[in-house]
Amino acid sequence: MQNFVAIDLETATAIRSSICQIGITEVLDGKPQTPKSWLVRPENNEYDSMNIWIHGITPEDTANSPSFPEVWKEVEPYLQGKIVVAHNTSFDMYALRDAFDKYGMTYPTFDYFCTLRIARYIVKGCYSYSLDVVLDHLHIDFEGHHRADSDSLGCARLLLKCLEIDGSNLDEAFEAKYNFHRGKFAPNTFIAHLAIEKPGVSYKQYISSLNIDPSKIDTGNYFFGKSVCFTGTCQYGVRKELLQKVAEVGGIPTDSVTAKTDVLVVGQQDYKKVGDDGMSGKQEKAMKLLEKGKEIEILSEAEFMSRI
């Protein structure tokens, strides 16, 4: 039977170490336990309006909450030496790492897996693998998005369903089957959950042709090695700037949807230009590719920003 711990984090600002809520769900013998959550007072109790809009946590909510080091004393025993999972570890695990570094804390010891990536391997025909979308696609009950306790429970239920569909366990055979390796925390050690690069594919060589600072390439980022295209008007920067962000983390920015496209990011559409279905030509092409079985993911701009 499966035993693991699902974790979800919410942050107060664009700085990943600004954790303001931690939620966990233990899974014992394949059964999710009651979720637990802790509010955390970020440094100076400062928040960005965008983050408040996403999760609804405000400075008033955390004004009297303990700091991250204090909360972690309660959280760590649930994770230490366990298998830990999160939906988009390129955010949650990097946020943990940055918080440990910020406060000069010793890293805990645990292996971890990313349910966002696992769902992409196993769940077919889903237009997006954001937690709420893929759970709805699988008809799994979900109490609400961007609440750390309910997100951790949703993450746990998603992984259990994926393993049931695949008939697998979280072991080396599972990693070999889908050509990735688990992530790891240990004192003085941080290893990202990564896909193993295929022979003959050199993303670093591609990025070097764009004159990108190699120190910015982030092999643990969700968009590393993925072909990313945009459609519509961007709200969080001009398209050229967002494509630059993709290139900087090691992704492949493109200007058109093709069979090689991995992700289409949809901004605000001009109703004068889109068809009767409200979709741009790129969206329509992406949907047709999906119908043919092509694994292309369609994200909102907000979802893109949360993963970049």
PARORO-728986 format. One record per residue: x, y, z of N, C-alpha, C, O in turn. Coordinates in pm, whole numbers, padded with zeros to 5 digits, always signed. Layout:
<rs>
XYZXYZXYZXYZ;...
</rs>
This chain:
<rs>
+00084-00120+00000+00000+00000+00000+00087+00125+00000+00202+00123+00045;+00031+00235-00051+00108+00358-00066+00110+00438+00064+00008+00456+00130;+00230+00487+00100+00247+00577+00214+00329+00696+00167+00441+00679+00119;+00276+00816+00182+00349+00937+00145+00282+01057+00212+00179+01043+00278;+00341+01173+00193+00284+01297+00247+00275+01399+00134+00374+01426+00066;+00157+01454+00113+00138+01560+00013+00149+01695+00082+00096+01714+00192;+00218+01789+00018+00237+01921+00077+00200+02029-00024+00218+02011-00145;+00148+02140+00025+00120+02256-00060+00159+02381+00016+00139+02391+00137;+00215+02477-00057+00257+02604+00003+00190+02720-00068+00165+02715-00189;+00162+02825+00008+00119+02952-00050+00220+03058-00009+00273+03053+00102;+00246+03153-00097+00343+03257-00068+00280+03395-00069+00177+03417-00133;+00342+03488+00002+00287+03622+00019+00326+03717-00092+00253+03811-00122;+00442+03693-00154+00492+03781-00259+00553+03696-00370+00548+03574-00366;+00610+03763-00469+00678+03692-00579+00807+03627-00531+00864+03544-00603;+00855+03662-00413+00975+03601-00357+00936+03464-00300+00849+03456-00213;+00999+03359-00348+00953+03224-00315+00967+03190-00168+00894+03104-00118;+01058+03256-00097+01075+03223+00045+00966+03283+00134+00964+03258+00254;+00875+03362+00076+00773+03434+00154+00652+03344+00183+00538+03382+00156;+00676+03228+00238+00569+03131+00265+00473+03187+00369+00515+03235+00474;+00342+03181+00338+00242+03232+00431+00143+03123+00476+00065+03146+00568;+00146+03007+00412+00063+02895+00456+00127+02764+00411+00180+02754+00300;+00120+02664+00497+00166+02529+00466+00051+02433+00493-00012+02439+00599;+00025+02345+00399-00077+02242+00418-00020+02105+00388+00057+02091+00293;-00055+02005+00465-00009+01869+00438-00125+01770+00453-00219+01792+00529;-00115+01661+00379-00207+01547+00394-00123+01420+00397-00054+01390+00300;-00129+01346+00506-00062+01217+00514-00148+01111+00445-00270+01112+00455;-00082+01021+00375-00149+00906+00316-00089+00781+00379+00030+00754+00365;-00173+00706+00449-00129+00585+00519-00204+00465+00463-00327+00461+00464;-00129+00368+00414-00188+00249+00353-00290+00285+00245-00396+00225+00235;-00253+00387+00165-00338+00427+00052-00459+00509+00089-00544+00533+00003;-00469+00554+00215-00586+00632+00257-00544+00770+00306-00466+00781+00401;-00595+00877+00243-00563+01013+00288-00621+01040+00427-00736+01008+00455;-00539+01099+00512-00583+01138+00645-00637+01281+00641-00633+01347+00537;-00688+01329+00753-00741+01465+00759-00629+01566+00735-00526+01560+00801;-00647+01659+00641-00542+01758+00612-00512+01847+00733-00597+01870+00818;-00390+01895+00737-00347+01989+00840-00291+02114+00772-00234+02105+00663;-00307+02229+00834-00251+02351+00775-00205+02447+00884-00255+02446+00996;-00108+02531+00848-00051+02630+00937-00040+02763+00863+00008+02766+00749;-00082+02871+00925-00054+03004+00872+00085+03047+00919+00125+03017+01031;+00157+03117+00832+00295+03157+00858+00305+03308+00837+00253+03362+00739;+00372+03376+00929+00393+03521+00912+00517+03542+00827+00628+03514+00872;+00500+03593+00702+00619+03618+00618+00698+03737+00671+00650+03811+00757;+00817+03754+00621+00903+03863+00667+00831+03997+00654+00780+04030+00547;+00828+04073+00761+00762+04205+00768+00613+04196+00741+00546+04299+00727;+00559+04075+00733+00417+04052+00704+00372+04126+00578+00262+04181+00573;+00460+04127+00477+00432+04198+00352+00371+04104+00249+00410+03988+00238;+00272+04156+00173+00203+04079+00071+00195+04157-00060+00190+04280-00059;+00194+04085-00172+00163+04143-00302+00015+04124-00330-00043+04023-00292;-00045+04222-00396-00188+04214-00423-00223+04093-00510-00328+04032-00492;-00134+04058-00603-00161+03943-00689-00169+03814-00608-00255+03730-00633;-00080+03798-00510-00080+03678-00428-00206+03671-00342-00264+03564-00325;-00248+03785-00288-00372+03788-00211-00489+03748-00300-00578+03675-00257;-00489+03796-00423-00597+03762-00518-00600+03612-00545-00708+03554-00561;-00483+03549-00550-00476+03406-00580-00529+03323-00464-00614+03236-00483;-00478+03348-00341-00513+03257-00230-00603+03319-00124-00657+03247-00041;-00620+03450-00124-00712+03513-00030-00657+03535+00110-00729+03584+00197;-00531+03500+00133-00469+03523+00264-00419+03667+00269-00357+03714+00174;-00445+03737+00379-00411+03878+00391-00315+03900+00507-00296+03811+00590;-00253+04018+00514-00166+04048+00628-00238+04037+00762-00177+04001+00862;-00367+04069+00764-00444+04057+00888-00451+03912+00936-00451+03885+01056;-00456+03819+00840-00466+03678+00875-00341+03625+00942-00348+03538+01028;-00225+03679+00904-00098+03626+00955-00026+03720+01051+00088+03694+01089;-00091+03830+01089-00025+03931+01174+00029+03870+01304+00134+03911+01352;-00043+03775+01358-00002+03715+01485+00044+03569+01469+00055+03497+01568;+00071+03527+01346+00114+03391+01321+00264+03377+01347+00337+03476+01338;+00311+03257+01377+00455+03236+01397+00531+03244+01265+00472+03234+01157;+00661+03263+01274+00747+03271+01156+00770+03131+01099+00733+03030+01161;+00831+03126+00980+00855+02997+00916+00939+02903+01002+00901+02787+01016;+01051+02948+01062+01129+02853+01144+01047+02793+01258+01065+02676+01292;+00958+02873+01317+00876+02822+01427+00775+02719+01376+00757+02614+01437;+00709+02749+01265+00610+02658+01210+00676+02530+01163+00621+02421+01179;+00796+02542+01106+00861+02424+01050+00892+02319+01158+00898+02200+01127;+00911+02362+01282+00933+02267+01390+00815+02172+01405+00833+02055+01441;+00694+02220+01377+00575+02136+01383+00557+02052+01256+00510+01939+01263;+00596+02109+01141+00573+02043+01013+00675+01933+00985+00639+01827+00933;+00801+01958+01018+00909+01867+00978+00890+01722+01019+00921+01634+00939;+00840+01691+01140+00825+01550+01177+00733+01471+01083+00747+01349+01072;+00640+01539+01017+00551+01470+00923+00623+01432+00794+00583+01338+00725;+00732+01505+00760+00801+01485+00633+00933+01412+00645+00975+01345+00551;+00999+01424+00759+01134+01372+00775+01140+01223+00744+01071+01142+00806;+01225+01187+00646+01246+01048+00608+01134+00986+00527+01135+00866+00501;+01037+01067+00487+00920+01016+00413+00935+01043+00263+01027+01111+00219;+00842+00988+00185+00824+01029+00047+00722+01143+00047+00614+01131+00104;+00759+01252-00017+00676+01373-00017+00637+01404-00161+00717+01387-00253;+00514+01450-00181+00469+01488-00315+00408+01627-00311+00355+01670-00209;+00416+01696-00424+00354+01827-00438+00313+01844-00583+00370+01782-00672;+00214+01929-00606+00169+01954-00743+00241+02079-00794+00203+02192-00763;+00346+02055-00872+00438+02155-00923+00552+02179-00824+00559+02283-00758;+00639+02080-00814+00752+02090-00723+00851+02198-00762+00931+02242-00680;+00846+02243-00888+00936+02352-00929+00897+02482-00859+00972+02579-00863;+00779+02485-00797+00743+02597-00710+00759+02559-00564+00837+02622-00492;+00687+02457-00519+00683+02426-00375+00819+02390-00318+00857+02440-00212;+00894+02303-00386+01022+02260-00330+01128+02369-00339+01217+02377-00254;+01119+02452-00442+01212+02565-00450+01177+02669-00345+01266+02736-00292;+01047+02685-00313+01007+02778-00207+01061+02729-00073+01110+02809+00007;+01051+02598-00048+01108+02544+00075+01259+02567+00080+01312+02613+00181;+01326+02533-00029+01472+02551-00031+01510+02696-00003+01601+02723+00076;+01440+02790-00067+01472+02932-00048+01444+02977+00095+01516+03060+00149;+01338+02921+00157+01307+02957+00295+01413+02902+00390+01455+02972+00482;+01456+02777+00367+01563+02721+00450+01689+02805+00439+01755+02834+00539;+01722+02843+00316+01843+02924+00294+01830+03061+00359+01925+03112+00420;+01714+03121+00346+01692+03256+00400+01713+03258+00551+01775+03351+00605;+01662+03155+00619+01669+03153+00765+01788+03072+00817+01800+03051+00937;+01875+03027+00727+01994+02954+00769+01962+02821+00836+02029+02781+00931;+01858+02753+00785+01811+02628+00846+01872+02507+00776+01898+02510+00656;+01893+02400+00851+01942+02275+00793+01832+02209+00712+01718+02200+00757;+01865+02163+00592+01765+02094+00510+01719+01965+00578+01799+01896+00640;+01590+01933+00568+01541+01805+00616+01583+01694+00519+01650+01720+00419;+01545+01571+00549+01577+01458+00461+01449+01392+00412+01375+01335+00492;+01424+01400+00284+01312+01328+00223+01328+01328+00071+01392+01418+00015;+01271+01228+00005+01261+01222-00141+01127+01280-00181+01031+01274-00104;+01120+01338-00302+00991+01394-00343+00962+01371-00491+01052+01352-00573;+00831+01372-00522+00780+01354-00658+00684+01468-00691+00623+01527-00602;+00671+01496-00820+00583+01604-00867+00459+01544-00933+00469+01477-01036;+00341+01567-00873+00218+01512-00930+00177+01584-01058+00105+01527-01140;+00222+01706-01076+00193+01776-01202+00258+01703-01318+00194+01679-01421;+00383+01667-01302+00455+01594-01408+00401+01451-01422+00384+01402-01533;+00375+01385-01308+00324+01248-01313+00189+01243-01385+00165+01153-01465;+00101+01341-01356-00030+01344-01422-00014+01359-01572-00092+01301-01649;+00084+01436-01616+00105+01453-01760+00148+01321-01825+00117+01296-01941;+00220+01238-01750+00261+01109-01805+00141+01015-01818+00133+00938-01914;+00049+01020-01722-00051+00914-01708-00191+00954-01752-00262+00874-01812;-00233+01077-01723-00371+01122-01752-00373+01182-01893-00311+01285-01918;-00443+01119-01982-00446+01163-02121-00574+01242-02151-00678+01224-02086;-00564+01331-02251-00681+01405-02297-00721+01522-02212-00832+01573-02225;-00632+01567-02123-00661+01681-02037-00597+01805-02098-00479+01804-02132;-00674+01913-02112-00621+02031-02179-00524+02109-02090-00441+02185-02139;-00535+02090-01957-00445+02155-01862-00423+02060-01746-00511+01980-01713;-00306+02068-01683-00277+01982-01570-00267+02060-01440-00205+02015-01344;-00328+02180-01438-00346+02250-01313-00432+02163-01222-00517+02088-01270;-00409+02171-01092-00469+02075-00999-00621+02070-01011-00678+01961-01017;-00687+02185-01015-00834+02184-01021-00884+02125-01151-00986+02055-01152;-00814+02151-01261-00859+02102-01392-00844+01951-01403-00936+01882-01447;-00729+01900-01364-00706+01755-01380-00792+01675-01282-00836+01565-01315;-00817+01728-01163-00906+01659-01069-01049+01654-01124-01116+01552-01113;-01094+01764-01183-01227+01765-01244-01233+01666-01360-01332+01595-01376;-01127+01661-01439-01120+01567-01553-01133+01423-01505-01191+01339-01574;-01079+01394-01386-01082+01258-01331-01203+01235-01240-01216+01128-01181;-01290+01335-01228-01411+01327-01145-01376+01300-00999-01442+01220-00931;-01272+01369-00951-01231+01359-00812-01279+01483-00737-01255+01595-00782;-01346+01463-00625-01397+01575-00546-01283+01666-00504-01175+01620-00466;-01308+01797-00509-01207+01895-00474-01276+02013-00407-01370+02070-00463;-01230+02048-00289-01301+02147-00208-01266+02291-00242-01341+02382-00206;-01155+02315-00309-01122+02453-00342-00975+02469-00373-00890+02407-00309;-00944+02553-00472-00807+02572-00518-00739+02684-00442-00803+02781-00402;-00606+02670-00421-00521+02768-00354-00558+02788-00208-00546+02898-00155;-00602+02680-00144-00605+02668+00001-00511+02553+00032-00531+02441-00017;-00410+02578+00112-00302+02480+00125-00350+02345+00176-00299+02242+00133;-00449+02344+00267-00496+02215+00318-00572+02137+00211-00546+02018+00191;-00666+02204+00140-00744+02133+00038-00658+02100-00083-00680+01997-00147;-00560+02185-00117-00471+02154-00228-00385+02031-00197-00360+01948-00285;-00339+02020-00072-00259+01902-00037-00344+01775-00045-00295+01670-00089;-00470+01782-00003-00559+01667-00014-00586+01633-00160-00585+01516-00198;-00609+01736-00243-00630+01712-00386-00508+01649-00450-00521+01559-00533;-00390+01695-00411-00265+01639-00462-00253+01491-00424-00214+01409-00506;-00286+01459-00299-00279+01320-00254-00375+01231-00332-00338+01122-00375;-00498+01278-00350-00598+01200-00423-00557+01182-00569-00581+01077-00628;-00497+01285-00627-00453+01276-00766-00345+01170-00782-00351+01089-00874;-00247+01171-00694-00140+01072-00706-00194+00931-00689-00156+00841-00764;-00281+00910-00592-00339+00777-00572-00412+00730-00698-00403+00613-00736;-00485+00822-00762-00558+00785-00884-00461+00754-00997-00482+00658-01072;-00355+00834-01012-00257+00809-01117-00191+00672-01099-00175+00598-01196;-00154+00639-00976-00091+00510-00951-00189+00395-00975-00150+00288-01021;-00318+00420-00943-00419+00318-00971-00435+00295-01121-00440+00180-01167;-00442+00404-01198-00455+00393-01344-00336+00319-01402-00351+00235-01491;-00216+00352-01352-00093+00298-01410-00056+00162-01352+00025+00090-01410;-00115+00126-01239-00078+00001-01174+00064+00002-01121+00133-00099-01124;+00107+00121-01073+00246+00138-01033+00259+00173-00885+00160+00199-00816;+00383+00173-00839+00421+00224-00707+00525+00333-00726+00586+00344-00832;+00546+00413-00621+00650+00516-00628+00785+00452-00601+00836+00455-00489;+00842+00394-00705+00970+00326-00689+01058+00347-00811+01022+00422-00902;+01174+00282-00812+01269+00302-00921+01212+00255-01055+01243+00313-01159;+01128+00151-01053+01069+00103-01178+00976+00209-01238+00969+00224-01360;+00905+00281-01152+00817+00388-01199+00898+00500-01262+00860+00554-01366;+01010+00536-01200+01097+00640-01254+01153+00597-01390+01158+00677-01484;+01196+00473-01400+01253+00423-01525+01148+00419-01636+01179+00447-01752;+01026+00384-01600+00919+00372-01699+00892+00505-01768+00868+00510-01888;+00897+00615-01688+00864+00746-01744+00986+00837-01760+00972+00957-01784;+01105+00779-01745+01228+00851-01780+01247+00979-01699+01273+01086-01755;+01233+00968-01566+01262+01083-01479+01324+01031-01351+01324+00911-01325;+01379+01123-01270+01426+01081-01138+01366+01171-01032+01340+01289-01054;+01344+01111-00915+01282+01184-00805+01372+01296-00754+01493+01295-00777;+01312+01392-00686+01389+01496-00622+01430+01453-00482+01381+01353-00430;+01521+01528-00423+01571+01490-00291+01613+01612-00210+01677+01704-00262;+01576+01611-00083+01630+01702+00017+01714+01621+00114+01676+01510+00151;+01826+01675+00155+01908+01618+00261+02001+01732+00307+02019+01828+00233;+02058+01723+00425+02150+01828+00468+02254+01860+00361+02327+01772+00316;+02262+01987+00321+02354+02036+00219+02327+01978+00080+02412+01987-00009;+02208+01919+00059+02175+01858-00070+02036+01897-00115+01940+01886-00039;+02025+01943-00239+01895+01966-00301+01905+01919-00445+01985+01970-00523;+01821+01820-00481+01816+01767-00617+01674+01783-00668+01579+01740-00602;+01657+01844-00784+01525+01868-00840+01466+01741-00900+01539+01652-00944;+01333+01733-00902+01260+01628-00975+01271+01662-01123+01217+01763-01167;+01341+01578-01200+01371+01613-01338+01341+01499-01434+01351+01381-01400;+01302+01537-01555+01300+01442-01665+01445+01419-01708+01526+01512-01706;+01476+01297-01747+01611+01265-01793+01621+01305-01939+01541+01260-02022;+01719+01387-01972+01731+01441-02108+01752+01328-02208+01832+01238-02187;+01679+01335-02316+01686+01232-02418+01813+01248-02502+01857+01360-02527;+01871+01137-02546+01991+01145-02630+01964+01227-02756+01860+01213-02819;+02060+01312-02790+02048+01388-02913+01974+01520-02899+01966+01597-02994;+01920+01546-02777+01848+01672-02755+01930+01758-02660+01952+01720-02545;+01976+01872-02706+02057+01960-02623+01988+02094-02607+02002+02183-02691;+01913+02108-02499+01844+02234-02473+01946+02345-02442+01925+02461-02477;+02054+02308-02375+02155+02409-02340+02215+02471-02467+02241+02591-02471;+02236+02388-02569+02291+02440-02694+02192+02536-02759+02232+02640-02812;+02064+02501-02754+01961+02589-02812+01961+02723-02740+01959+02829-02804;+01962+02719-02607+01956+02842-02529+02079+02928-02551+02070+03051-02552;+02195+02865-02570+02318+02941-02591+02309+03024-02717+02374+03129-02727;+02229+02979-02815+02214+03054-02939+02133+03182-02919+02133+03270-03005;+02063+03192-02804+01982+03312-02776+02057+03410-02686+02001+03512-02646;+02182+03380-02656+02263+03466-02569+02200+03482-02431+02198+03592-02375;+02150+03372-02377+02091+03372-02244+02201+03346-02141+02290+03264-02164;+02195+03416-02029+02290+03395-01921+02274+03252-01869+02169+03220-01813;+02373+03166-01885+02358+03025-01845+02331+03008-01696+02276+02906-01654;+02370+03107-01614+02346+03096-01470+02199+03104-01436+02158+03066-01326;+02116+03155-01529+01973+03168-01505+01895+03042-01543+01780+03026-01502;+01957+02954-01621+01887+02832-01664+01853+02747-01542+01940+02719-01459;+01728+02708-01532+01678+02637-01416+01622+02502-01461+01508+02494-01507;+01703+02397-01449+01662+02266-01498+01542+02209-01420+01477+02116-01466;+01514+02266-01303+01399+02220-01227+01272+02295-01259+01165+02260-01209;+01280+02398-01343+01162+02475-01377+01067+02395-01465+01110+02313-01546;+00938+02418-01448+00838+02341-01523+00855+02356-01674+00825+02263-01749;+00904+02472-01719+00912+02498-01863+01049+02464-01922+01071+02485-02041;+01139+02411-01842+01270+02373-01895+01254+02269-02006+01192+02164-01986;+01310+02298-02123+01307+02205-02234+01176+02197-02307+01161+02115-02398;+01077+02282-02271+00946+02276-02334+00928+02391-02433+00976+02502-02411;+00859+02360-02542+00827+02460-02644+00702+02535-02600+00596+02474-02581;+00714+02667-02583+00605+02748-02526+00565+02858-02624+00650+02930-02677;+00435+02869-02646+00380+02971-02737+00275+03052-02662+00212+03002-02569;+00255+03178-02703+00155+03266-02641+00052+03309-02745+00081+03317-02864;-00070+03335-02697-00174+03394-02781-00252+03494-02697-00265+03476-02576;-00303+03599-02760-00378+03700-02687-00288+03807-02627-00166+03803-02643;-00350+03902-02557-00278+04012-02494-00235+03974-02353-00318+03931-02272;-00108+03990-02324-00055+03952-02193-00082+04061-02090-00073+04180-02121;-00115+04020-01968-00146+04114-01861-00026+04140-01769-00019+04244-01703;+00070+04046-01766+00181+04056-01672+00313+04091-01742+00420+04058-01692;+00304+04157-01856+00423+04194-01932+00395+04176-02080+00303+04104-02117;+00475+04240-02163+00455+04223-02306+00503+04084-02346+00585+04023-02276;+00451+04034-02457+00479+03896-02496+00629+03871-02510+00677+03765-02470;+00702+03966-02564+00846+03947-02583+00916+03924-02449+01008+03843-02440;+00871+03997-02344+00932+03980-02212+00902+03842-02154+00988+03781-02092;+00779+03793-02175+00743+03662-02121+00812+03549-02197+00850+03448-02138;+00829+03567-02329+00906+03469-02405+01051+03467-02359+01115+03362-02355;+01102+03585-02323+01238+03593-02270+01249+03514-02139+01349+03446-02116;+01146+03524-02053+01146+03448-01928+01153+03298-01956+01224+03224-01888;+01079+03255-02058+01081+03113-02095+01222+03071-02134+01272+02968-02089;+01286+03153-02217+01422+03120-02262+01521+03121-02146+01611+03037-02141;+01504+03214-02052+01600+03226-01943+01601+03104-01851+01705+03070-01797;+01485+03039-01834+01483+02920-01747+01518+02792-01823+01526+02685-01764;+01538+02804-01955+01575+02687-02034+01462+02632-02118+01471+02520-02168;+01355+02710-02135+01246+02670-02224+01273+02713-02367+01374+02779-02395;+01183+02676-02457+01200+02707-02599+01085+02797-02643+00976+02747-02670;+01107+02929-02650+01000+03020-02691+00971+03009-02841+01064+03006-02922;+00843+03002-02877+00804+02993-03017+00691+03090-03046+00628+03143-02954;+00665+03113-03173+00563+03211-03211+00444+03147-03280+00352+03217-03323;+00443+03014-03291+00331+02948-03358+00307+02811-03295+00397+02752-03236;+00184+02762-03308+00147+02632-03255+00173+02526-03362+00121+02535-03473;+00253+02427-03326+00283+02315-03417+00272+02185-03337+00243+02186-03218;+00296+02074-03403+00293+01944-03336+00403+01933-03231+00398+01844-03146;+00502+02022-03235+00611+02019-03138+00583+02109-03017+00662+02110-02923;+00474+02183-03019+00442+02274-02909+00401+02195-02786+00318+02104-02794;+00459+02230-02671+00424+02164-02545+00321+02244-02466+00234+02186-02401;+00331+02378-02471+00244+02462-02389+00197+02583-02471+00276+02649-02538;+00067+02611-02465+00011+02734-02520-00043+02816-02404-00128+02769-02328;+00006+02938-02390-00039+03029-02284-00139+03127-02345-00109+03195-02443;-00258+03134-02285-00366+03216-02340-00385+03342-02257-00420+03335-02139;-00363+03457-02320-00389+03584-02256-00529+03633-02290-00614+03555-02332;-00553+03762-02273-00684+03819-02302-00704+03827-02453-00617+03876-02526;-00818+03779-02499-00845+03774-02642-00923+03897-02689-01006+03951-02616;-00895+03940-02810-00968+04050-02874-01090+03992-02943-01078+03918-03040;-01210+04027-02893-01333+03967-02947-01353+03998-03095-01427+03927-03164;-01287+04105-03145-01300+04140-03286-01221+04046-03376-01246+04036-03496;-01124+03977-03316-01035+03894-03396-01063+03743-03382-01030+03665-03472;-01122+03703-03270-01144+03560-03250-01272+03516-03320-01354+03599-03360;-01287+03386-03335-01406+03332-03401-01526+03329-03309-01521+03379-03197;-01634+03270-03356-01757+03262-03277-01738+03182-03149-01811+03201-03052;-01640+03093-03148-01616+03011-03029-01531+03084-02925-01503+03029-02819;-01489+03208-02956-01409+03286-02861-01263+03248-02856-01189+03296-02771;-01221+03160-02948-01082+03114-02947-01004+03174-03063-01057+03195-03172;-00878+03201-03038-00789+03246-03143-00754+03129-03234-00784+03014-03204;-00689+03161-03346-00645+03054-03437-00549+02958-03369-00554+02838-03394;-00462+03011-03283-00367+02925-03212-00440+02831-03116-00407+02713-03106;-00541+02885-03045-00619+02799-02955-00690+02688-03032-00689+02572-02991;-00751+02726-03144-00824+02626-03224-00730+02517-03273-00765+02399-03273;-00609+02558-03314-00513+02459-03362-00468+02369-03247-00452+02248-03265;-00448+02429-03129-00407+02350-03013-00515+02249-02976-00484+02135-02942;-00642+02290-02982-00752+02200-02949-00759+02084-03048-00786+01970-03010;-00736+02114-03175-00737+02008-03277-00623+01908-03253-00640+01787-03270;-00506+01961-03213-00394+01873-03182-00426+01785-03061-00391+01667-03058;-00493+01844-02961-00535+01767-02844-00628+01653-02883-00615+01540-02836;-00723+01685-02971-00819+01584-03017-00751+01469-03090-00801+01356-03091;-00637+01498-03150-00561+01395-03222-00467+01319-03130-00393+01231-03174;-00470+01354-03000-00386+01283-02905-00253+01348-02876-00171+01291-02803;-00229+01467-02932-00103+01537-02905-00106+01593-02763-00206+01649-02720;+00004+01576-02690+00009+01623-02551+00053+01768-02546+00169+01799-02521;-00042+01857-02569-00018+02001-02559-00102+02054-02445-00219+02020-02432;-00042+02139-02361-00113+02191-02245-00150+02337-02268-00070+02415-02320;-00273+02373-02231-00322+02509-02248-00334+02574-02111-00409+02526-02027;-00259+02684-02088-00256+02750-01958-00307+02893-01970-00293+02957-02074;-00367+02942-01862-00395+03084-01852-00263+03156-01821-00165+03093-01782;-00262+03286-01840-00140+03360-01812-00106+03353-01662+00011+03347-01626;-00209+03353-01576-00185+03343-01432-00120+03209-01398-00031+03203-01314;-00165+03101-01463-00105+02968-01439+00040+02968-01486+00126+02910-01421;+00065+03032-01600+00203+03042-01650+00292+03112-01547+00402+03065-01517;+00244+03224-01494+00324+03301-01399+00349+03222-01271+00456+03236-01211;+00254+03139-01229+00274+03061-01106+00378+02951-01125+00436+02904-01028;+00402+02910-01251+00498+02801-01276+00635+02851-01320+00733+02778-01307;+00642+02972-01372+00769+03022-01422+00861+03062-01307+00973+03107-01330;
</rs>
